[in-house]
Amino acid sequence: MDLVADVAATPSRPSLVTMVRAWGRIGCLGFGGPPTHIAMFRQLCVADRGWLTAQDFEDAIAACNLLPGPASTQLSIYCAWRLRGRAGALVGGLAFIVPGLVAVLALAALFLAGAPPWWVRAAGAGAGAAVAAVAVHAGVGLLPASWRRARAVSRARWPLYLAAGIAGAATLGPWLVLLLLGCGLVELVARRVTLGHGDGGRLAAIPPLPLLAAGTAAAGGGLLALAWVAVKVGLLSYGGGFVIIPLMQADAVDRYHWMTAAQFLNAVALGQITPGPVVHTVAAVGYAAGGVVGGLVAAAVAFAPSFGFILVGGPHFDRLRTNPRMRTFLDGAGAAALGAILGSAIPLALALHTGWEYAVLAGAAVLLLVARRGVVLTLLAAALTGVIIGAAGGPVPT
């Protein structure tokens, strides 16, 4: 009887069509980044439908936070995998990603066109001017959780990793990827020395530094270079989507000249004001590099690791959450990535040129950090300010 009751109480698995609708709805309405996405998936899967228990969902969040790449995207794929296996993971993940991707590509065609109308350039300049404040806001929001996750033996090193990430984001450009991995490896070695046993373990799960260095140096241009930039975005987004900004800015603007500094600010703003993952910014960069094909290639390469981690590693997530080597590595790499998010504000602010852009940046900082307004509202207000200034005859960056 108990077994029959348990089976009867277990909710039926959703159909793939139901998952397309539910995950697609979140993909269309999920403005505001990972906090919004997590809340919407918790409401859907736990509170409304009972597809997952509250403990299952919290465990899923913990496991996805241990993986490199966009955490809320991986959470969407993992929840879908738990319900319908690999088919569910593919259907649910794509339903969550595609709406925002379409929106980003459509807006990129408008904002990154060769000769957009003045009001488009003015709106882009206004929203772009606020992006540095959005980066600081994202980093500040992650500081308390990062400090709590740092174990007692690593808290003396946590500020050093944070400072290294800030400095690296401001100076290293595409080589920042090596700094993030290096901080993780330093923490593994330091923890092993401190504890006096094999907590450092084998490092086979960590991407080899020589391979990453070779890739960073070898990509010569075209779709190969774009794919390499997208690989870094998909594999090194520890701590939040904004860590991709310094990884992309030096490549997209300075190295390959796919876009101007002002256009890059527009691309970052587009990734913020559209629903779905912040990592969609890479699609705007891809559009600048190679049109619609470039945008699709960049998005496919950037999101492929997230699908791969779940499809291959999903059954092993329980062991991943308790793996001391992975947690130790992320104590170092995660703190450095948080520093990189904060440090990304430096090159973003340096890309501004006019006095009114700096005034918009200051206003955005007040709205986000003091008045506690939302990111989307702040960016839209900044865009409107840009249009007003442009209509009044103010200088508009190109």
C-alpha positions in Angstrom: 0.0 0.0 0.0 2.8 2.4 0.9 4.5 1.7 -2.4 1.2 2.3 -4.3 0.7 5.5 -2.4 4.2 6.7 -3.2 3.8 6.0 -6.9 0.4 7.8 -7.0 1.9 10.8 -5.2 4.7 11.1 -7.7 3.9 13.7 -10.4 4.1 12.3 -13.9 6.9 13.4 -16.1 6.1 16.4 -18.3 6.0 15.8 -22.0 8.6 17.4 -24.2 5.9 19.8 -25.6 5.1 20.9 -22.0 8.8 21.5 -21.4 9.2 23.5 -24.6 6.4 25.8 -23.4 7.6 26.0 -19.8 11.3 26.5 -20.4 10.5 28.7 -23.4 8.4 31.0 -21.2 11.2 31.5 -18.8 13.5 32.1 -21.8 11.2 34.8 -23.0 10.4 36.5 -19.7 13.6 35.9 -17.7 14.9 39.4 -17.6 17.4 40.2 -14.9 20.0 37.5 -15.1 20.7 34.4 -13.0 18.8 35.5 -9.8 15.6 35.8 -11.9 16.2 32.6 -13.7 16.8 30.6 -10.6 13.7 32.0 -8.9 11.6 31.2 -12.0 12.8 27.6 -12.3 12.3 27.1 -8.5 8.7 28.3 -8.8 8.1 26.1 -11.9 9.8 22.9 -10.9 9.3 22.9 -7.1 6.4 25.1 -6.1 4.0 24.9 -9.0 4.5 21.5 -10.6 6.3 19.5 -7.9 8.6 17.9 -10.5 11.6 18.3 -8.1 11.8 18.4 -4.4 13.2 21.6 -2.7 16.3 19.6 -1.7 16.9 18.3 -5.2 16.7 21.9 -6.6 19.1 23.2 -4.0 21.5 20.4 -4.8 21.2 21.2 -8.5 22.1 24.8 -7.9 25.2 23.8 -5.8 26.4 21.4 -8.5 25.9 23.9 -11.3 27.8 26.5 -9.4 30.8 24.2 -9.3 30.9 24.0 -13.1 32.5 26.5 -15.4 30.2 28.3 -17.7 26.8 30.1 -17.3 25.3 28.6 -14.1 21.7 29.5 -14.8 21.9 28.0 -18.3 23.3 24.8 -16.8 20.6 24.8 -14.2 17.9 25.0 -16.9 19.5 22.1 -18.7 20.0 20.0 -15.6 16.4 20.4 -14.4 15.2 19.3 -17.8 17.7 16.4 -17.7 16.3 15.2 -14.4 12.8 15.2 -15.8 13.3 13.7 -19.3 16.9 12.6 -19.6 19.0 13.6 -22.5 16.1 14.5 -24.8 14.7 16.7 -22.1 18.0 18.4 -21.6 18.4 19.3 -25.2 14.8 20.4 -25.6 14.6 22.4 -22.4 18.0 24.0 -22.8 17.3 25.1 -26.3 13.9 26.4 -25.3 15.5 28.5 -22.6 18.4 29.8 -24.8 16.8 30.4 -28.2 14.3 33.3 -27.4 17.1 35.6 -26.0 19.4 34.5 -28.8 16.9 35.6 -31.5 16.4 38.9 -29.7 20.1 39.6 -29.4 20.8 38.9 -33.0 17.8 41.1 -34.1 19.0 44.0 -31.9 22.6 43.4 -33.0 21.5 43.8 -36.7 20.0 47.2 -35.6 22.7 48.5 -33.3 25.8 47.1 -35.1 24.7 48.0 -38.6 27.3 50.0 -40.7 25.2 53.2 -40.5 22.5 53.0 -37.9 20.1 56.0 -37.4 21.3 58.7 -35.0 18.7 57.7 -32.3 20.0 54.1 -32.4 23.5 55.2 -31.9 22.4 57.6 -29.1 20.5 54.9 -27.3 23.4 52.5 -27.6 25.8 55.1 -26.3 23.6 55.8 -23.3 23.1 52.2 -22.4 26.7 51.4 -23.1 27.8 54.2 -20.8 26.0 52.4 -17.9 27.6 49.0 -18.5 30.6 49.6 -16.2 28.2 50.3 -13.3 26.3 47.1 -14.1 29.6 45.1 -13.9 30.3 46.6 -10.5 26.8 45.9 -9.4 27.1 42.2 -10.5 30.4 41.8 -8.7 29.3 43.4 -5.4 26.2 41.2 -5.4 28.4 38.1 -5.5 31.0 39.2 -2.8 29.2 37.9 0.3 28.5 34.4 -1.1 32.0 34.1 -2.4 33.4 35.0 1.0 31.2 32.6 2.8 32.2 29.8 0.4 35.9 30.4 1.1 37.1 27.9 3.7 38.9 29.0 6.7 42.3 27.9 5.4 41.8 29.8 2.2 40.4 33.1 3.5 43.9 34.5 3.9 44.4 34.0 0.2 40.9 35.0 -1.0 41.7 38.7 -1.0 44.8 38.0 -3.1 42.9 36.0 -5.7 40.3 38.8 -5.8 43.0 41.5 -6.3 44.6 39.4 -9.0 41.4 39.1 -10.9 40.7 42.8 -10.7 44.2 43.6 -12.0 44.1 40.8 -14.6 40.7 42.0 -16.0 42.2 45.5 -16.4 45.5 44.5 -18.0 45.6 41.0 -19.4 42.8 40.9 -22.0 42.4 37.4 -23.5 45.2 36.0 -21.3 42.9 36.4 -18.3 41.9 32.8 -18.9 45.3 31.7 -17.7 45.2 33.8 -14.6 41.8 32.3 -13.5 43.1 28.7 -14.0 46.4 29.6 -12.3 44.6 30.9 -9.2 42.7 27.6 -9.0 45.9 25.6 -9.3 47.6 27.7 -6.7 44.8 27.0 -4.2 45.0 23.3 -4.9 48.7 23.3 -4.2 48.4 25.5 -1.2 45.6 23.4 0.3 47.6 20.2 -0.2 50.6 21.7 1.6 48.5 23.1 4.4 46.6 19.9 5.0 49.5 17.6 4.4 47.7 15.0 2.3 46.4 14.3 -1.2 43.6 16.9 -1.3 45.3 18.4 -4.3 44.9 15.1 -6.1 45.1 14.6 -9.8 44.6 17.7 -12.0 43.3 15.8 -15.0 39.9 17.6 -14.7 41.5 21.0 -15.0 42.1 22.3 -18.6 45.8 22.1 -19.3 47.5 25.5 -19.1 49.8 24.9 -22.2 46.8 23.9 -24.3 44.9 27.1 -23.3 48.0 29.2 -23.9 48.5 27.7 -27.3 44.9 28.3 -28.2 45.0 31.9 -27.1 48.1 32.6 -29.1 47.3 30.5 -32.2 43.8 31.7 -33.2 44.7 33.9 -36.2 41.3 35.3 -37.2 38.0 34.5 -38.9 35.6 31.9 -37.6 38.5 30.0 -35.9 39.3 33.0 -33.8 35.6 33.6 -33.1 35.2 30.0 -32.1 38.2 30.2 -29.7 36.8 33.4 -28.1 33.5 31.5 -27.6 35.2 28.5 -26.1 36.8 30.7 -23.5 33.3 32.2 -22.7 31.8 28.7 -22.4 34.5 27.2 -20.3 35.7 30.1 -18.1 32.6 31.9 -16.9 33.3 31.1 -13.3 31.2 33.2 -10.9 28.8 34.9 -13.3 28.2 36.0 -16.9 30.1 39.3 -16.5 33.5 37.5 -16.3 33.2 37.0 -20.0 33.6 40.7 -20.6 37.4 41.0 -20.2 37.8 37.7 -21.9 36.1 39.1 -25.0 36.9 42.9 -25.0 40.6 42.7 -25.9 39.9 40.1 -28.7 36.8 41.8 -30.2 38.1 45.4 -30.1 41.9 45.4 -30.0 43.1 42.2 -31.5 40.7 41.3 -34.3 38.9 44.7 -34.7 35.5 43.1 -35.1 33.9 46.1 -33.5 34.7 49.5 -32.0 34.9 50.1 -28.2 31.5 51.8 -28.4 30.0 48.9 -30.3 31.3 46.5 -27.7 29.6 48.5 -25.0 26.4 48.2 -27.0 26.9 44.4 -27.3 27.3 44.1 -23.5 24.2 46.2 -23.0 22.2 44.0 -25.4 23.2 40.9 -23.4 21.7 42.6 -20.3 18.5 44.0 -21.6 17.4 40.8 -23.4 15.9 37.8 -21.6 17.8 34.6 -20.9 21.5 34.1 -20.3 23.9 37.1 -20.1 26.3 34.9 -22.2 24.2 35.9 -25.2 26.6 38.9 -25.4 28.9 36.5 -27.3 26.3 36.3 -30.1 26.4 40.0 -30.6 30.2 39.8 -30.8 29.8 37.0 -33.3 27.4 39.0 -35.3 29.9 41.9 -35.5 32.6 39.4 -36.6 30.6 37.4 -39.2 27.0 38.4 -39.4 24.2 36.0 -38.5 26.4 33.0 -39.2 29.0 34.4 -36.9 26.4 35.0 -34.2 25.1 31.5 -34.4 28.6 30.0 -34.5 29.6 31.9 -31.4 26.5 31.0 -29.5 26.7 27.3 -30.4 30.3 27.1 -29.3 29.8 29.0 -26.1 26.8 27.0 -25.0 28.0 23.6 -26.1 30.1 23.0 -23.0 27.0 23.5 -20.8 25.1 20.8 -22.6 28.1 18.6 -22.6 28.6 18.9 -18.8 25.0 17.9 -18.2 24.6 15.2 -20.8 27.8 13.5 -19.9 28.3 14.4 -16.2 24.7 14.6 -15.0 24.7 11.2 -13.4 27.9 12.1 -11.4 26.7 15.4 -10.0 26.3 14.0 -6.5 30.0 13.1 -6.4 30.9 16.4 -8.0 29.3 18.4 -5.2 31.4 16.6 -2.6 34.6 16.5 -4.6 37.2 18.3 -2.5 39.5 18.9 -5.5 36.8 20.7 -7.5 35.7 22.8 -4.4 39.3 23.7 -3.7 40.0 24.7 -7.3 37.0 27.0 -7.3 38.0 28.6 -4.0 40.9 30.1 -6.0 39.5 30.4 -9.5 36.1 31.6 -8.3 37.5 34.4 -6.2 39.7 35.5 -9.1 36.7 35.4 -11.5 34.8 37.6 -9.1 37.7 40.0 -9.1 37.6 39.9 -12.9 33.9 40.9 -12.9 34.7 43.9 -10.7 37.9 44.7 -12.8 36.0 44.5 -16.0 34.5 47.9 -15.1 37.9 49.5 -15.6 38.3 48.9 -19.4 34.6 49.4 -19.9 34.8 52.9 -18.3 38.0 53.7 -20.2 36.1 53.0 -23.5 33.9 56.1 -22.8 34.8 59.3 -24.6 32.4 62.2 -23.8 31.5 64.0 -20.6 27.8 63.1 -20.7 28.7 59.4 -20.9 30.6 59.6 -17.6 27.6 61.5 -16.1 25.3 58.6 -17.2 27.8 56.1 -15.7 27.7 58.0 -12.4 23.9 58.1 -12.5 23.7 54.4 -13.3 25.9 53.6 -10.3 23.6 55.6 -8.0 20.5 53.8 -9.4 22.1 50.3 -9.0 24.1 50.5 -5.9 22.3 53.2 -3.8 18.7 53.2 -5.0 18.7 49.4 -5.7 17.0 49.6 -9.0 17.0 46.8 -11.5 19.6 46.3 -14.3 17.1 46.4 -17.2 15.4 49.5 -15.9 18.7 51.3 -15.4 19.9 50.4 -18.9 16.7 51.5 -20.5 16.9 54.8 -18.5 20.5 55.3 -19.7 19.4 54.6 -23.3 16.6 57.1 -23.1 19.1 59.7 -21.7 21.3 59.1 -24.7 18.5 59.7 -27.1 17.5 62.9 -25.3 21.1 64.1 -25.4 21.5 63.2 -29.1 18.3 65.0 -29.9 19.6 68.1 -28.2 22.7 68.0 -30.4 25.1 66.4 -28.0 28.0 64.3 -29.4 27.2 60.7 -30.1 30.0 58.1 -30.3 30.2 56.0 -33.4 
